[in-house]
Amino acid sequence: QVQLVESGGGLVQPGGSLRLSCAASGSIIRINVMAWYRPAPGKQRELVATITSGGNIHYADAVKGRFTISRDNAKTVILQMNSLKPEDTAVYYCQMFMSVYGTSDKAYWGQGTQVTVSS
């Protein structure tokens, strides 16, 4: 059984910073892609940032230059969020596409962590 546990959300003033972390555990063979999502108007969730096992990184236009995604180790992904804006307020979800013993490759989701940007 695979579990993704997120941490690091909270309340911050505009212009401030937060660091989100997501750690995976379980019978994991390999994690191919790690990503962060958040809800968006008209969409269930929008992609915020993604990083592959090969180190390829992609950011949504709305967060380019302000957010940085990185892998802390083979099973942990970090989202460093700087220069936060009120419109960044959302529940942030971690997603990992991985190979797990006894099942086919698929995506797993964390429970979400609330980020609130407000003065």
ZAFIFI-13334 format. One record per residue (C-alpha): residue number from 1; x, y, z; residue in three letters. Coordinates in nm, 3 decimals. Layout:
# residues N
    k       c1       c2       c3    r
  NUM        X        Y        Z  ALA
...
***
This chain:
# residues 119
    k       c1       c2       c3    r
    1    0.000    0.000    0.000  GLN
    2    0.130    0.342   -0.097  VAL
    3    0.085    0.656    0.109  GLN
    4    0.173    1.017    0.025  LEU
    5    0.198    1.254    0.320  VAL
    6    0.213    1.628    0.265  GLU
    7    0.323    1.899    0.504  SER
    8    0.419    2.265    0.509  GLY
    9    0.098    2.449    0.432  GLY
   10   -0.025    2.742    0.635  GLY
   11   -0.111    3.111    0.644  LEU
   12    0.133    3.364    0.503  VAL
   13    0.118    3.730    0.408  GLN
   14    0.144    3.840    0.044  PRO
   15    0.507    3.837   -0.063  GLY
   16    0.593    3.567    0.185  GLY
   17    0.723    3.213    0.136  SER
   18    0.618    2.859    0.219  LEU
   19    0.784    2.523    0.164  ARG
   20    0.565    2.223    0.091  LEU
   21    0.690    1.868    0.126  SER
   22    0.543    1.538    0.013  CYS
   23    0.690    1.205    0.118  ALA
   24    0.592    0.869   -0.027  ALA
   25    0.606    0.538    0.153  SER
   26    0.515    0.179    0.075  GLY
   27    0.623   -0.096   -0.162  SER
   28    0.757    0.143   -0.424  ILE
   29    0.981    0.026   -0.703  ILE
   30    1.034    0.356   -0.879  ARG
   31    0.878    0.702   -0.888  ILE
   32    0.872    0.833   -1.243  ASN
   33    0.704    1.170   -1.204  VAL
   34    0.637    1.394   -0.904  MET
   35    0.398    1.687   -0.930  ALA
   36    0.194    1.944   -0.744  TRP
   37   -0.163    2.042   -0.836  TYR
   38   -0.418    2.291   -0.708  ARG
   39   -0.785    2.356   -0.790  PRO
   40   -0.861    2.611   -1.060  ALA
   41   -1.179    2.780   -1.183  PRO
   42   -1.351    2.557   -1.434  GLY
   43   -1.110    2.270   -1.372  LYS
   44   -1.091    1.997   -1.117  GLN
   45   -0.719    2.061   -1.060  ARG
   46   -0.447    2.244   -1.250  GLU
   47   -0.086    2.144   -1.274  LEU
   48    0.143    2.373   -1.074  VAL
   49    0.480    2.205   -1.129  ALA
   50    0.623    1.868   -1.221  THR
   51    0.961    1.697   -1.208  ILE
   52    1.057    1.368   -1.370  THR
   53    1.305    1.107   -1.254  SER
   54    1.534    1.237   -1.527  GLY
   55    1.523    1.588   -1.387  GLY
   56    1.293    1.748   -1.642  ASN
   57    1.090    2.029   -1.483  ILE
   58    0.777    2.212   -1.592  HIS
   59    0.594    2.503   -1.430  TYR
   60    0.255    2.657   -1.490  ALA
   61    0.288    3.009   -1.629  ASP
   62    0.123    3.152   -1.319  ALA
   63    0.405    3.033   -1.091  VAL
   64    0.715    3.059   -1.313  LYS
   65    0.992    3.252   -1.144  GLY
   66    0.826    3.224   -0.802  ARG
   67    0.793    2.850   -0.731  PHE
   68    1.068    2.587   -0.740  THR
   69    1.010    2.213   -0.746  ILE
   70    1.283    1.971   -0.641  SER
   71    1.339    1.616   -0.522  ARG
   72    1.475    1.593   -0.170  ASP
   73    1.542    1.221   -0.214  ASN
   74    1.401    0.938   -0.421  ALA
   75    1.065    0.952   -0.243  LYS
   76    1.021    1.316   -0.141  THR
   77    0.928    1.618   -0.347  VAL
   78    0.955    1.979   -0.236  ILE
   79    0.770    2.287   -0.360  LEU
   80    0.938    2.610   -0.253  GLN
   81    0.690    2.894   -0.297  MET
   82    0.822    3.252   -0.289  ASN
   83    0.660    3.588   -0.358  SER
   84    0.322    3.441   -0.276  LEU
   85    0.007    3.615   -0.396  LYS
   86   -0.351    3.597   -0.268  PRO
   87   -0.446    3.412   -0.586  GLU
   88   -0.210    3.131   -0.483  ASP
   89   -0.451    3.047   -0.202  THR
   90   -0.564    2.688   -0.252  ALA
   91   -0.534    2.332   -0.131  VAL
   92   -0.216    2.194   -0.288  TYR
   93   -0.210    1.826   -0.379  TYR
   94    0.095    1.612   -0.435  CYS
   95    0.082    1.351   -0.710  GLN
   96    0.333    1.080   -0.792  MET
   97    0.326    0.841   -1.088  PHE
   98    0.506    0.530   -0.980  MET
   99    0.574    0.161   -1.015  SER
  100    0.458   -0.039   -0.715  VAL
  101    0.507   -0.407   -0.637  TYR
  102    0.203   -0.613   -0.727  GLY
  103    0.018   -0.357   -0.937  THR
  104    0.043   -0.167   -1.262  SER
  105    0.197    0.178   -1.284  ASP
  106   -0.043    0.455   -1.184  LYS
  107   -0.076    0.792   -1.015  ALA
  108   -0.118    0.833   -0.641  TYR
  109   -0.241    1.144   -0.460  TRP
  110   -0.172    1.305   -0.126  GLY
  111   -0.447    1.431    0.103  GLN
  112   -0.382    1.797    0.026  GLY
  113   -0.237    2.082    0.231  THR
  114   -0.399    2.424    0.266  GLN
  115   -0.206    2.734    0.160  VAL
  116   -0.363    3.069    0.247  THR
  117   -0.210    3.398    0.136  VAL
  118   -0.372    3.691    0.312  SER
  119   -0.286    4.005    0.501  SER
***
